Amino acid sequence: MSQRKQTSDWEAQSVPLIFGVLTTVAIVFLIAPTLIVLVTSFTDSQSLKFPPEGLSFRWYLALLDADQMQRAAWNSLVVAFWTTILSVVLGTAAAIAMARSRNSWIRVADALFMSPLVLPALAFGFAALIFVHQIGFRPNIPFLVLGHVIVCVPFVLRTTIAALSQLDSSLLDASYSLGASWWMTFHRVTLPLIGRGIGAGAFLAFMASFDNVPVSLFLADERTEVLPIHLWQQIETNLDVRTAAVSGLIIIITLILMIIAERLAGLTRQLR
């Protein structure tokens, strides 16, 4: 009896310790590469090396004359903007339809919408390229945006469904009983209450589109170069130090946007 109690006590003490160690290792592997890139971006040397011999903003200032990188960044912003708009419209509409329905096809529809996150990204990008050629078209900006939308809609869908699950249906019933139409109820009641969930999904969709490599690799045409692909090519060819500066700038801007999204939309709360 005492041996069983000792075993139970050992398990109660060791399991939290093991999970704590695994969590620490995961955090280190997630944060350490980001910190290395961020520190390397301030190097004063002509080549990428860590730790840097000296610190300087020279490569950040060099981005002001990097015309090709600026064009690639602008293309990524345009694609991410339209992807976010379409993802918000489609994801919100799908979330409302799925949240209000009790039919058995909801699970099938949910699995279909979430499937782009389950499929390997490279496989989806290659399949999308084959499909575009099969219907007689060539890769271009509209198809690139469409491919990004397919990948990014699940983010908006998931956060919006989470927000709708917390919505008190009696508020909608009260609006209808007072003579409000469906559109007025949605505009005056539903949308303000789920706005934070939609905003959190829009933020995730924008970042996922801006940083997407697999879909952009296959669906961008030869005249359109997005920033992730441009950085990938620069790293493969000449290890331009400006790539570290661009990466550092993306990290800093992402952190700022995450703080803003947390303050305005409660990003962490919406993802629970």
N, C-alpha and C positions, 0 to 999 in steps of 0.2 A: 504493500500500500504506500509506504514511504518512498519507494523507488519510483512508483508511478507519479507521485506528487512532485518529486525532484525533476522528473522528465518534463512534466507539465510546466513547472517553473522555468526550466531551462528554455523551453520553446517560447514561453511568454516573453522572456528577456532577449532571446536571440533573433526572433522574427523582426521586431522593430529595428534592431541593430543592422540586420542584413538589408532591410529596405532602406534604411538611412544611408548605408554605404553605397548601394546601387543608385540611389537618388543623387548622392554627391558625385559619383562617377559620371552620371548622365549630365548633370549640370556643368561639370568641368569640360566634357567633350562638346557641349553645345556652346558654351561661352568662350572657352579658350581660343578657338579659331577666329571668332569675331574680334576678340581683343588683340590677337596677333596681327590681323589685317589692319585694324584701326591704328595700332602703334606703328606698323610698317609704313602706313600712308604718310606719316610725318617724317620719313627719312630724308636725309640731306644728300645721300649718295646717288650715283647714276644707275644703280642696279638695286633689285629687290633683295634685301637681306634682313634677317632678324637675329638678334636685336640690331636696330639701326645704329650706325656710328655717331650720327648727330641728328638733331631734330630741327625741322624747318617746315614752313608752309609753301615752299617753292613749287611743289607738284600740284597743290591746290590752286595756286596762282596760274600754273601752266594750263589748267583746264579752261581758262578764259580764251586761250588761243587754239584750243582743240576743236576745230570746226567739225570734224567727222564725228567725234564723240558727242558734241552738242546736237548734231542732226539725229544721231541714233537715240539720244535721250529724248528729244522732242517726239520722234516717232513712237517711242515707248509710252510717253505721256498721252499722246493722242489715242493710241490703241487702248491703253488702260482706262482712259476717260470714257470712251464709248462702250467698252466692255462693262464698266461699272454701271453706267446708265441702263443698258439692256439687261444686265444681271439683276439689278434692283427691280425693274419692271416685271420681268418674267418670274423671278424668285418670289417676289411679294404676291403676285397673282396666284402662283402655284401654292404658296403657303396658305393663303386664305381659303382656296378651294379645298385643299387637303385637310385643313383644320376643322372646317365646317361639315365635311362629309363623313359618314359612318359606313360607307360602302367597303366591300372587301378589296376593291382595286387600289385602295389607298396604299397598302403595303407594297404592291407591285409598282405603283407610281413613285413611291419614296425610294425604293431600291433602284429604279431607273434613273432618277435624278441624282442619286448619290454614286452611281456606278463610275463616273469619271474619276472620282477620288480613289476608287478601288483598283481600276485598271492601271497597268504600268503606263506612265506618262509618254514614254517613247513609243510604245505600241499604239497608243491612241493617236499621237501625232502622225505616225506613219500610215495608220489606217485612214485618217482624215485626208492625207495627201492622195492616197490611192482613190478614195471616193471622189475627190474633187476632179481628178483626171478622168475617172470613169464617166462623170456626167458632162464632160467636154469643156471643162474650164481649167484655168491655170491658177496657181497660188497668187493671191493679191491681198490688199488690205481688208476688204470686206470679209473674205474667208478667214483671214487671220483673227479678226475681231470675233467672228462667229465661233471659231475654235476656242478662243479664250472664254467666251460666254459659256460654252458647254462645260468648261472646267471650273468656272467661277460661280455659276448659279448655285451649286450646293451650299456654298458659304452663306449666301443671302437666305436661302431656303431654310437652313438649319437655325440660324439666329432668329429669323422671323417666326418660325413655328414655336420656338421657345418663348418668344414674347407673346404670341397669341395664346399659348397655354396658360399664361398668367392673367389674361384679359377676362374680366368679369362679364359674363354674357348678359347679366341683368341690365347692364348699362346699354347694351344694344337693344334689348327688348324695350327699355324705357324710351329710347330714341324713336323706335318704330311706333310705339303707342302714342307718342306725341305728334305723329304725322310726318316725321322726317322720312325722306326717300332713302333708298339704299346708298346712293352716292353721297347724300348729305351726312348720313350716319358714318360712312366710311371716312369722309373728309373731316368731320367735326369730332368724331368719337374714336373710331378705330385707329386711324392713322396717327393722331397725336400720342396714343397710348402705346403703340408698337413702334414708334419712330426710332427709339434708341436701338431696338433690335435690328431694324432695317439699316440704321447707320453703322452698327457694328459689322453687319454682313457686307455693307458697301466698302468699308475700310479693308476688310480681309480680301474682298474681290479685287479691289484696286491693287493691293500689294501683290497678290498672287498673279495678276495679269502683268504688272510691270516687271516682275522678276521671272516670268515664265520663259523657260528655255526650250523644252521638247516641242511644244506646239509651234512656237515661233520658228524653230529650226526647220520645220517642214512646210509651213504655210506662208512664210514671208517670201515675197518675190525677190528677184535679183536686184531691183532698184530700191527696195525698202530694207534698211538695216536697223534692227532694234538694239537697244543698249546691251542686254545680256549676251546676244550673239556677237556683238562687236567686241565686248570684253573677252569673251571666250576665244575669239580669233587672235586678239592681241596677246593673250597669255600663251597661246600655242606657238606663235611666231617669234616674237621678240621680247616678251616679258616687259612691256612698257610700264615704267613706274607709275604713270598716270592712271593705270588700271587700279592700283592700290588706292590712289586718291579718290577716284570715282567710287570705289567700294566703300571707303571710309565716309564719303559724303552720303551715300545711300544709307549706311548704318545710322549716321547721326540724324538724318531726316526721318528715317523710320522710327527711331526712338522718340523724336519730337512728336510725330503723328500719333504714336501709341499713347503718349501722355495726354495729348489733346483728346483722342478718342476715349480714353479712360475717364477723363474729366467730364466730357460732354455726353457720351453715350454709355458709359459704364461698361466698357468692353469686356472686362473680366467677368462681370456679373451676367452678361448676355451669353457668355460661352459655357456657363455652368449647365 
